[in-house]
Amino acid sequence: MSSPIRDFIKKKGKEKIVMLTVYDFSMAKILSRSDLDAVLVGDSLGMNVLGYPTTLQVTMTDMVSHVRAVARAGIKQLIVADMPFMSYEQSVEKAIYNAGKMAREGAHAVKLEGGSEIEEKVSKIVEAGIPVMGHIGLTPQRVLRIGGYRIMKDEDKLVSDAKALEDAGAFSIVIENTLSHIAKKITDTIKIPTICIGSGPHCDGQVLVIHDVLGLGEFIPYFAKPYLNLKEQILSAVKSFTEDVKTGKFPFKENYKE
């Protein structure tokens, strides 16, 4: 019997893995028709959907609501949900409880930021039956501690963290904003898939924020590529609609019945 997690792991070294963020039902329905391997209900929804300044303001209530919406779309892709700031740091018990809430609402797996310091929590969540994706390198939830958004260069620590997460039972690891040769070494060292964001071409896959790919973001990071300028297309459509209403062109005859 096919398993989304098993199928995901089998792609390592054979087929590039593609993942994008998704935050709502409508976009999830659209992406369900794509060839994406996975979608991430990311805590980046804080900035892209909820208007928060960083991911630190995102709560479990926020995440659960958006996971539920995405899961309702009935998509074929693996659904990974971010565990938000302070939803797993305090204790193993709280980490398991909150991961369970995500799974109950339709997430196939949860993603936790951190390395060896969260090894026990990852292990216990996996033991509870919930798959875990790790996240090392630049970890936005720890931006206050690491002193801002910067490229992470401590190769020994990053490799050690990746091994710790693999040993704890993680099925995959996101590597964010590190040097490409470090990401390659990690990818070559561990047996589970690595997913790069801002860490070069050598990982087993890539993940980006959907708003960056569609050209919707106010700020596009250097490592992202807009494949569309959807922001301008939206503005153009709204402008045309506004003009048609104000000039009496809309509704057209096909839009109403006598």
C-alpha positions in Angstrom: 0.0 0.0 0.0 1.3 3.4 -1.0 2.3 5.8 1.8 2.9 9.5 1.2 5.9 9.5 3.6 7.4 6.3 2.1 7.0 7.6 -1.4 8.6 10.9 -0.3 11.7 9.2 1.2 12.1 6.9 -1.9 12.8 10.0 -4.1 16.1 10.7 -2.4 18.9 10.6 -4.9 16.5 9.6 -7.7 14.0 12.4 -8.3 14.1 16.0 -7.2 11.4 16.8 -4.6 9.3 19.9 -5.0 7.4 21.6 -2.2 5.6 24.9 -1.9 3.8 26.6 0.9 0.0 26.8 0.9 -2.2 28.5 3.4 -5.9 28.2 2.3 -8.5 25.9 0.7 -8.7 27.7 -2.7 -4.9 27.6 -3.4 -4.8 24.0 -2.1 -7.4 23.0 -4.6 -5.4 24.6 -7.4 -2.1 23.0 -6.3 -3.8 19.6 -6.0 -3.8 19.6 -9.8 0.0 20.1 -10.0 2.9 17.7 -9.9 4.1 19.0 -6.5 5.3 16.3 -4.2 4.4 18.1 -1.0 2.8 21.3 0.4 3.9 23.1 3.6 1.3 24.9 5.7 4.1 27.2 6.9 4.2 29.6 9.8 5.2 32.1 7.0 1.5 32.5 6.8 2.0 35.0 9.6 3.6 37.5 7.2 1.9 36.5 4.0 -1.6 36.1 5.1 -2.1 37.5 8.7 0.0 40.6 8.5 2.3 39.7 11.4 5.9 41.2 11.3 7.6 37.8 11.8 6.7 34.1 12.4 7.1 34.6 16.1 3.5 35.9 16.4 1.9 32.9 14.8 -0.1 30.7 17.3 -1.3 27.1 17.3 -4.8 28.5 16.8 -3.6 30.2 13.6 -1.9 27.1 12.3 -4.7 24.7 13.2 -7.2 26.8 11.3 -5.1 26.9 8.1 -4.1 23.2 8.3 -7.8 22.4 8.5 -8.6 24.6 5.5 -5.8 23.0 3.4 -6.8 19.5 4.4 -10.4 20.1 3.4 -9.2 20.4 -0.2 -8.5 16.7 -0.3 -5.2 17.1 -2.1 -3.0 14.2 -3.2 0.2 15.8 -2.0 1.9 15.2 1.3 0.7 17.9 3.8 3.4 19.1 6.2 2.5 21.6 9.0 4.9 23.9 10.8 4.9 23.7 14.5 4.8 27.4 15.5 7.0 29.3 18.0 6.6 28.0 21.6 4.3 25.1 20.6 7.0 22.5 21.3 9.9 24.2 23.2 8.5 23.9 26.7 8.2 20.1 27.1 8.0 16.8 25.3 4.4 16.4 26.4 3.4 19.7 24.9 5.3 18.9 21.7 3.4 15.6 21.3 0.0 17.2 22.2 0.4 20.0 19.6 1.8 17.7 16.9 -1.3 15.6 17.5 -3.6 18.6 17.0 -2.0 19.1 13.6 -2.3 15.5 12.6 -6.0 15.4 13.8 -6.8 18.3 11.5 -5.3 16.6 8.4 -1.5 17.2 8.4 0.5 14.1 7.4 3.6 15.4 9.1 4.8 18.3 11.2 8.0 20.4 10.9 10.1 21.5 13.8 13.0 24.0 13.8 16.2 23.1 15.5 18.9 20.4 15.7 20.3 18.3 18.5 18.5 20.3 21.1 15.1 19.0 19.9 16.3 15.4 19.3 14.2 14.0 22.2 11.1 15.8 21.2 11.4 14.7 17.6 11.9 11.1 18.8 8.9 11.1 21.0 6.6 12.7 18.4 7.7 10.0 15.9 7.1 7.4 18.6 3.6 8.8 19.0 3.0 8.0 15.3 3.4 11.4 13.8 6.1 11.8 11.1 8.5 14.7 11.6 10.4 16.9 9.1 13.4 18.7 10.6 14.6 22.2 9.8 18.1 23.4 10.3 20.4 26.2 9.2 18.6 29.5 9.5 15.7 28.9 11.8 13.4 31.9 11.7 11.7 31.1 15.1 15.2 31.5 16.7 16.1 34.7 14.9 16.2 36.6 18.2 18.8 34.2 19.6 21.0 33.9 16.4 21.0 37.7 15.9 19.0 38.2 12.7 18.6 36.6 9.3 21.9 35.5 8.1 23.7 32.7 6.2 24.6 29.9 8.6 28.2 28.7 8.1 29.0 26.3 11.0 29.5 23.1 9.0 30.3 20.8 11.9 27.2 21.9 13.9 24.9 21.7 10.9 26.1 18.2 9.9 25.8 17.1 13.6 22.3 18.5 13.8 21.2 16.7 10.7 22.6 13.4 12.0 20.8 14.0 15.3 17.5 14.6 13.6 17.9 11.5 11.4 18.8 9.4 14.4 15.6 10.8 16.2 13.5 9.4 13.3 12.9 12.5 11.1 11.9 11.5 7.6 13.3 14.6 5.9 15.2 17.8 6.7 14.8 21.4 5.4 18.1 23.2 5.1 17.7 27.0 5.1 20.1 29.7 4.2 23.4 27.9 4.5 26.4 27.6 2.1 25.7 25.2 -0.8 28.8 23.0 -0.1 27.5 22.5 3.5 24.1 21.5 2.2 25.8 19.1 -0.2 27.8 17.5 2.6 24.6 17.0 4.7 22.8 15.6 1.7 25.6 13.1 1.1 25.9 12.2 4.7 22.4 11.4 5.8 20.0 8.8 4.3 16.8 10.9 4.4 15.8 13.6 1.9 17.1 17.1 2.3 15.0 20.1 1.1 16.9 23.3 0.3 15.6 26.9 0.7 18.4 29.4 -0.1 21.0 26.7 0.3 21.9 25.9 -3.3 21.2 23.1 -5.8 22.7 20.0 -4.1 19.7 19.0 -1.8 17.3 16.3 -2.8 14.6 19.0 -3.3 13.6 22.6 -3.1 10.9 24.5 -1.2 9.7 28.1 -1.7 7.0 30.3 -0.4 4.1 30.4 -2.9 3.7 34.1 -2.7 7.3 34.5 -3.9 6.8 32.1 -6.8 3.7 34.0 -7.9 5.1 37.5 -7.4 2.7 38.3 -4.7 5.2 39.2 -1.9 6.1 42.7 -1.0 9.7 41.5 -0.6 11.2 38.7 -2.7 14.3 37.1 -1.1 17.4 36.7 -3.2 17.0 32.9 -3.3 13.5 33.0 -4.7 12.4 33.4 -8.3 9.0 34.9 -9.2 7.6 32.9 -12.1 4.6 35.2 -12.5 3.7 38.8 -11.6 0.3 37.9 -10.2 0.2 41.1 -8.1 0.0 43.2 -11.3 -2.4 40.9 -12.9 -4.8 41.2 -9.9 -4.5 44.9 -10.0 -5.2 44.9 -13.7 -8.3 42.8 -13.3 -9.7 44.9 -10.5 -9.1 48.1 -12.5 -11.0 46.6 -15.5 -13.9 45.5 -13.3 -14.0 48.9 -11.6 -14.1 50.8 -14.9 -16.8 48.5 -16.3 -19.0 49.0 -13.3 -18.5 52.8 -13.2 -19.2 53.1 -17.0 -22.3 50.9 -16.8 -20.8 48.1 -19.0 -21.1 45.5 -16.2 -23.1 43.5 -15.7 -23.1 42.4 -19.4 -26.2 40.7 -20.8 -24.8 37.2 -20.2 -24.4 38.1 -16.5 -28.1 38.4 -15.7 -31.6 37.4 -16.7 -34.5 39.6 -17.7 
